[in-house]
Amino acid sequence: MRPATTALVYMTLSALLIPVGDAFAKEISRVSSIEPQVIAFTRFFIGAAVFVPLAMASRGIPALTPRFVGAQLLRGVFVAGGIFSMVTAVSHAPLADVFGAFFIAPAIATLLAATILKERVTRLDIISLTLGLIGVLMVARPGAAMNVGLLWALGGGALYGCFNAATRWSAAFAPPLAQIAGQLLFGALFTLPFAVAGFQSVAEAPFFLIGSGLASAAANFCLVMAYARERAAVLSPLIYLQLPSAALIGFAAFGDLPDALAAAGLALIVLAGLGLRLIARLRAHAS
């Protein structure tokens, strides 16, 4: 399988897994008194417990140079803030609505990739992102009286876009396993001081916490693997697959059924993220 195709597969898996972790977080908020900072910390702790030993066993951790440590610290800040924001958001608003506001992320990632990383952004990239944003608005339909959960989701999306760009920038500094281990370790360290006071509540929903942590770690690993193989502008539209995934999970787990306009928006998102890429590939092969 070619690197570009492999990157698309990894990005798709990441996009489908991320809402799973947040669905677990939403259920935790429904059935327990566990606070968002505790959920965020346990995600990072579980992920670090899995991936740090894997990275060490595979000798994937490079020398702890200032460049490597600084890159993982930066990514850890972004992902810690993003996950805390999203966990808070899903406790206040429906899953699909949260992901609708969250989808400021691809635009920010592409903007940073173009302006800071100097990556090429094609006309197709711009069309794909624009159509995807229109589809998101059709699904989320944000109003003037925006739910506080959607404000948290908007902040989480902004941080996630920064995290995506930082992941692409640091892809050459270390192997993927070292990257994921670094972000999870720093994420755990950054959220630990805020979570300590709530540790006694962990016993209220331990299996949901484990599920949330494993889904989040797997999603972020796929993300790192994808960005090690392809440009951020190419991969960013596929992030939109998180929204139909969130809508399906929201219906299956919480009974939230998208209406006709939302369903049309989901179809447009899929067209923007996958359809245009498929058309471009077919044209490239034909020529």
N, C-alpha and C positions, 0 to 999 in steps of 0.2 A: 504494500500500500504506500502511495506517495506521501511525503511529509505534509503537503497541503491537505490531502484528503484525511489523513490521520488527525490533523489539527481540527478539522471540522467535526469529526466524530467525537473527539475529546470535548470540544466546546459544547456540542449538543448534549452530551451526557452531563456536563457540568450544569447546563441550563435547566435540565430536567430534575436534577438532584437538589438544587438549592431550595426550591419551594417545599420539598419534602422535609428538610430541616426546619423550615419556618412553620410548617404545619404542626410538627411536633411541638414547637415552641408555643404556638397558639393553644394547642390542647393543654399544655402544661399550665398556661395562664387561666384556663377554664376550670381545671380540676384541682388546683393547688394554690398555695400562697407564695410560691417561689417567684422571686423578683427577677426582672430582666437581666440585671448584672450577674446574677448567679447562673442563669441559663447561658449567658454569653461565656462566662468563665468555664463552665463545665464543657461547653463545646470545644474551646481551645485546649483544655486539659486532656480531654479524651483524645482529641486529634493528635496532640503532642505525644501522648503515651503510645500511640500507634506508630507515628511517622518518624519521631526522633530515633528510636531504636532501629527502624528500617534503614534510615539514612546512614547511621553509624555502621550497621552490619554490611552495607553495600559500599562502604568507604566513599559515600557520596558527599560528605561534609568537607569542604575545602579548608585551607588554612583560614583562621579567624582574622582576616585582614580588615582594616577599617572600612574598606569599600564594601566587603560582603556584609559585615555587621551593620553598617549604616543602611544598606539597602534593605535588609530584613527588618531593621527597626522601623524604617519608613513604611514598609508594607504592613508591618504589624500594627502601627498606629491607625492606618487607614482601615484595615480589615476589622480591628477591634471596635473602632467607632461605628463602622458600617453594620456589623452584626448586632451590637447593642441597640442601635437605632431601629433595625428591622425587628428585633425581638420585642422592643417596646411598641412598635407600630402594630404588629399583629395582635397584640393584647387589647388594642383599642378599635380596630377596624377589620372588615372582611379581608380575607387573604388576597383575592383578586384585586380589590381596590388598592391595597397596600402595594402590590407589585405594579399597579398602574402608575402610581406616583414615583415608585422606585426607578422607573424607566427613563429618568433623566441620565442614568449612568452611561448608556452607549454614546450619547452626544458628548458628554464630558470626556470620556475615554478617547473618542476620535479627535476632539478638539485638542487635547493634550498631546496625542500622538502626532498630530500635524504641526503644532506650534513648538513643542519642546523637543520631541524625539525626531522631528523633521521627516516623519514617514509620509509617503505619498498617499493622498486621498483622491480617489478617482470619482468620476461623475456617478458611476454606479454606486459607490459607497454613499454618496450624498443622497441619491434617490432612495436607496434602501433605508437609510436612517430616517429620512423625512416621512416615507410611507409608514414605517414602523411607529413613529411618534404619533401620526394621525390615528393609526389603529389603537394605540394606547389610550388616546383621548376618547375614542369611541367606547372603549371598555370602561375606563375609570370615570369619565365625565365629571371632572372636579368642579365644584361649585364655589360660590363666594364664601359660604360658611363651611370651610374645609375642616374635616375631622382632624383632631389633634394627632391621631394615628397616621394620617396621610402627611402631615408636616414632618413627623419623625421619618416616614418612609422617603420623603423627598431628600432629607438630610442624609439618610442611609444610601440613597442612590448616588448622591454627589460624592460621598466618600468611596463608594464602590467603583465609580468611574475613575477616581484617582488611583485606587488600588489596582485596577486593570492596567492603567498606563504605567504605573510603577512596576508591575509584574513584567510587562513587556520590556521596560528599560533594564531591569536587573536580570533578564533571562540568560545573558551571557556570563554572569558573574559566578554561577554555580549550577550544578545539575538540578533537575526538578525536585528530587527528594530533599535536597538541602534547602531549597526554596520553601517548600511546604513545611518542613520541620522548623525553619526559622520563623516563618510568619505565625505558626501555631504557638511556638514557645514564647515569642514576644507578645502575642495576643493574650496568652494566659497571664504573663507578668503584668501587662497593662491593666487587665480587668480584675486581678486578684485583690488589690486593696479595696475595691468597691464591693466585692462579693463576700468577703470574710464574714461580715455580720449576719449574712443570711444563710450560712452553711447548714444550720440546723434544719432548714426546710427541705433539704435535698431528698430526704427519705420519703417525702410525700409523693414523688413521681419519678423514681429512679430509672425505670425502663424507658420512659419518654425522654428523659435527659440523655440517656445513652444513645437512643435512636437519633435524636437531634444532633448529637456530637459526631456520630459516625457518618450521617448523611452530609453534614457540612464539610467534614474533612475530605470525604471522597469527592465532593463537588469542587473544592479548591484544588485538590491534586489534579483533577482533569483540566482545570483552568490553567494551571502552571504548565502542564504538558502541551496544551494547545498553543499558548503564547510562545513557547520555545520553538515552534515550528512555522508560525505564520504571523503576518502583520496584524496589529490591533484593529485597524480600519476594516480589514476583511472579516475578522472574527466578531467584532462588536455587534453586527446585526443579529447574529445567532443568539445573543443574550435574550432577545425578544421571545424565544421559546419558553422562557420562564413563565410568561404570562398565561398562555394556554395551559401549561402544566399546573400553575397555581389555580386557575379556574376549575380544572378537572378535579384537583385534590380538594378544593374548597367545596365543590358539589358533593363529592363522595364522602368526605369526612364531616362537613358542617352543614350540608343541605343548601348551599348557596348556588342557585342556578342562574347562569347568565341569560339576559333577555336577548331579543332579536338583534338590537343594535350592538350589544356586547359581542354576540356571536359573529356578526359581520366584522367587527374590529379585530377579533381573533384571527379570522380568515385573512384580513389584510396584513396582520403582523406576520403570519406564516408566509404570505406572498413576499413581503419585504425581506424577511430573513433568509428564506430558502428559495423561493420561486425565481427571484431575479438572479441569484447566484447560479441556479441550474440553467437558466436561459443563457447566461454569459458563458458558461462552460460548454453548452451545446454549440453556441456560435463559434467559440474558439476551436473546438474539434472540427467543425464543418469547414473552417477556413484553413 
